[in-house]
Amino acid sequence: MRIYELMIIFDGDADEAAINAHLANVSRLVEADNGRVAKTDRWGRRRFAYEINHKWEGVYVVLEIVTEGRNLDEVERVLHLADDVVRHKTMRLPEAEATRRGLLGEATPA
């Protein structure tokens, strides 16, 4: 198992129900391959540094995911197709950072 961090920026006009539905779908896709979402951190509405899709604000959410990584391709595909998602980025956390966050015990280094 590996630790990943997924940041999703939703359209500023998206309502809370739509955001919750997207997050539930991401969790379902991660759990389908024996992974899990360890933490969901909602940063809230933030102003963009530059205009994206004629918008100046978005809703930021950061997920910490413990998984093998095979199912992240499907998560990426679904987020890429979602109309409410402005941007998303998945990064594998280094072991030192995963240890600092207390997540390394949940994953085995590869």
Summary of the structure (lengths in Angstrom):
residues: 110
radius of gyration: 14.2
end to end distance: 7.5
largest distance: 43.1
contacts: 311
relative contact order: 0.30
helix: 32%
strand: 44%
